[in-house]
Amino acid sequence: MARREEGGLDRNLADLPPNLFWREWLRRIEAVLFASASSVARDDLAKVVGQGASVDLLIEDLAVDLAERPYEVAQVGAGWVLRTRPAYAPAIRAAADVGGQTLNLSEFDLAVLAAIAFHQPMSRDGLKNIFGKEISRDLIGRLAERDLIGTGPREPRRGAPYTFITTEAFRAAFGMRSLRDLQDIEQLNDAGLSS
């Protein structure tokens, strides 16, 4: 009889022949990513595969398996998610109830979010310097409510104002693995797309 670990999961698949291990581990990783509302870290994925199995190689094989599917495995931050390929966005918007999942941000909201992303940690005073006007607490609240920004370190000055940073949800919403995926600010300036 297979030794069951916590939660009844046999990571090492004692009941299966070894030639089926990889396929089962691959399907487990796919199931975990499918069920998760946020990215899943390597250490968490390692909990569903046998000792010594390479999560990175399993992820690579899963990406190959999904190559002809309308969704893909993508790295977000230190983990992975399953997400719909951009080519299918119009079909989803036409037929699915995704109203609660859209960001619905104004152009100014996006500009504030971009300023935080490029200059983080960023205080409201820093944003005021960029935009030449106060940024409302309501706007900051809307971005935080959508989990696009979070609280960063406090500024080391009188009153120690809060600063804001982008979150993993921000990276996921904009399809980034890390903040290194942001366009280079100097290139945006040179192209006249930023000031």
C-alpha positions, 0 to 999 in steps of 0.5 A: 500500500502506498504511504500517504502523506498529509492530506492523503497525497502520495508524492512519490506515486508508489501505486504507479509504475515509474514510467507514469510518474512524470505525467502524473506530476505534470497534471498535478502542477497543472491542477494546482495552477488552474485552481489557484487565484494567484501565482504559485511558488516553486516551493509550493509546487514541489509539495505535489511532486516526488522528491528530486523531481524538477519543478522547473522541468515540469513547468517547461513540459507543461508549457509545451503541452499547452502550446496549442491551447488557449491558455499558457503557463506564465511566470509572475514574480517568484511563481507561476500562473495559468492565464488566457492567451491575449488573442482570446481576450475579445472572445472572453469579453464577448461571452463571459461575465468578466466585469468584476475582473477588469481593472477599469482604470482611467488614463490618469489612474494608469499614469499614477500606477506607472509613476509608482511602478517606475519610481517605487517606493513612491509617496503621495508627495513624490506623486505630487511632484510628478503630476503637479497636483495632489493625488487623492486618497480615493485614487490611492485607495482604488489602486490598493483595493484592486491590490495593484499597489501596497504600502512600502517603507515609510519615508525617512523624514519628518512625519515618516509618510507612507510610500507605495509599491506595486504588488504581485497582482500588478505584475500579473495584471500587466503580464510581467515576471518582474519589474525588470519587464517594465520599459526602460524609462529613458527609452520612453522619454526618448520616444516622447512617451513619458515626461 
